[in-house]
Amino acid sequence: CVAYCSTMGFSIAGTECAGQCFCGNTISQSQPISEAACNMPCEDDSSQICGGSAALSLFT
């Protein structure tokens, strides 16, 4: 997701629900939540965490 977003010209990548990827350049209307909410292993690499239910792991 991070590589894809970067290639597409975005500075922020976010993963949610183990496999959904979101890209952007700004973060708006968000609130910090506990890291424990990001608890789903990534579909392609289960050693990494890729968000949770209604929770994005963000990468810049």
N, C-alpha and C positions, 0 to 999 in steps of 0.2 A: 504494500500500500504506500509506504513512504517513497519508494523508488518511482512508483507510478505517478503519484502526486507531483513529485519533483520534476519528472519528465514532462508533465503537463503544465508546468510553470507555477505550481502552487507552493507556498511555503509551509503549510500546515497539513498534516495527514492525521486522520482519526479512524480508529477501528472500533467496531461495535458488534456484539453478538457473535463473536468468534470469526466472522468472515466478511462483514460488510466494511467497505472502505469509503471514506468521505474525504474530500479535498477542499481547501480554502486558503484564503490569505488573511482573514480576520476571524476573531472569535467574538460573537455577540450573543446576548441573551443567554448566558450560561452561568452556572453556579458550580463552585467546587464541591465535590462529594468525596466520601471516603474511598481510598484506594481499594478497599475490600469489595466495592461494588463492581470493580473490573476484575472479574474472576473466571472468564471463559478462555480456555486455551485456544490459540490460533488454529484454524483448520489446516494450514500448510506447515505449521511448526508448533507442535503441542508444548514445546519448552518455553514458548513465549505467550504472553497474555494479550488478547485482542478484545478489550472492552468487556462489557456485560450487557445485561438487559437494561436498555435505556441509559447506558453509561458508555462514554467514549474514552478510549485510551488515546491521548493526543501526543503527536510527535512533531517537533519543529526542527 
